Amino acid sequence: MNNHPLRLKNLAEAIIVQSAEDLWSPIHKKESTDFFMGEGFRLASEMAGMSAVDRLRLLLMLRRCGQKVWSPIVLKNTTGSARILLNIYREMI
């Protein structure tokens, strides 16, 4: 059985979780913010199987916790419920 896709998914999830945790670290905050605002989060979230709605929910959760993360790269080309969440998220910024 080839479990490489599962390992990549697990790795991508671990990277996202670690980056979220690093938002509270003075040493790693900028690096983590850059991750969420750029291609890193988009790529990791795709590998983790996150939908656009899942990405938005995570960014909203981080925003509610006081983190100022915004990712136009991750949020472009959203439709449907993701578009509604995006509009709500933009109002919060």
C-alpha positions as CSV (number, residue, x, y, z in Angstrom):
1,M,0.0,0.0,0.0
2,N,1.3,3.4,-1.0
3,N,0.7,5.8,1.9
4,H,2.8,8.7,0.6
5,P,-0.3,10.9,0.0
6,L,-1.4,10.4,3.6
7,R,2.1,11.3,4.8
8,L,2.1,14.5,2.7
9,K,-1.3,15.4,4.1
10,N,-0.1,14.8,7.6
11,L,3.0,16.8,7.0
12,A,1.0,19.7,5.5
13,E,-1.4,19.7,8.5
14,A,1.6,19.7,10.9
15,I,3.1,22.7,9.1
16,I,-0.1,24.7,9.3
17,V,-0.6,23.9,13.0
18,Q,3.0,24.8,13.8
19,S,2.7,28.0,11.9
20,A,-0.4,28.9,13.7
21,E,1.3,28.3,17.0
22,D,4.3,30.3,15.9
23,L,2.0,33.4,15.5
24,W,2.3,33.8,19.3
25,S,6.1,33.5,19.3
26,P,8.0,36.8,19.1
27,I,10.9,35.0,17.5
28,H,8.8,33.3,14.7
29,K,5.8,35.7,14.4
30,K,6.9,37.4,11.2
31,E,7.9,34.2,9.5
32,S,4.5,32.7,10.4
33,T,2.6,35.7,9.3
34,D,4.4,35.6,6.0
35,F,3.5,31.9,5.7
36,F,-0.2,32.6,6.1
37,M,-0.1,35.6,3.8
38,G,1.6,33.9,1.0
39,E,2.0,30.8,-1.2
40,G,3.1,28.6,1.8
41,F,-0.3,28.5,3.3
42,R,-2.0,28.0,0.0
43,L,0.2,25.1,-0.9
44,A,0.1,23.5,2.5
45,S,-3.7,23.9,2.8
46,E,-4.2,22.3,-0.7
47,M,-1.9,19.4,0.3
48,A,-3.9,19.0,3.5
49,G,-7.2,18.8,1.5
50,M,-8.6,22.1,2.9
51,S,-11.4,23.7,0.9
52,A,-11.6,27.5,0.4
53,V,-14.2,27.5,3.2
54,D,-11.8,25.6,5.5
55,R,-9.1,28.1,4.8
56,L,-11.3,31.0,5.5
57,R,-12.5,29.5,8.7
58,L,-9.0,29.0,9.9
59,L,-8.0,32.6,9.0
60,L,-11.2,33.9,10.8
61,M,-10.3,31.8,13.9
62,L,-6.8,33.3,13.9
63,R,-8.3,36.8,13.4
64,R,-10.7,36.3,16.4
65,C,-7.6,35.3,18.5
66,G,-6.0,38.7,17.7
67,Q,-3.7,37.7,14.8
68,K,-3.7,39.9,11.8
69,V,-3.4,37.4,8.9
70,W,-4.8,38.1,5.5
71,S,-4.1,36.0,2.5
72,P,-5.3,37.4,-0.8
73,I,-3.4,34.5,-2.6
74,V,-5.4,31.9,-0.7
75,L,-8.7,33.7,-1.0
76,K,-8.8,34.6,-4.6
77,N,-11.2,32.8,-7.0
78,T,-13.5,31.9,-4.2
79,T,-17.2,31.3,-4.9
80,G,-20.4,30.4,-3.2
81,S,-20.2,30.0,0.6
82,A,-16.5,30.8,0.5
83,R,-17.3,34.2,-1.1
84,I,-19.8,35.0,1.6
85,L,-17.2,34.1,4.3
86,L,-14.6,36.2,2.5
87,N,-16.9,39.2,2.5
88,I,-17.5,38.8,6.3
89,Y,-13.7,38.4,6.8
90,R,-12.9,41.5,4.9
91,E,-15.4,43.5,7.1
92,M,-13.5,42.3,10.1
93,I,-10.1,43.6,8.9
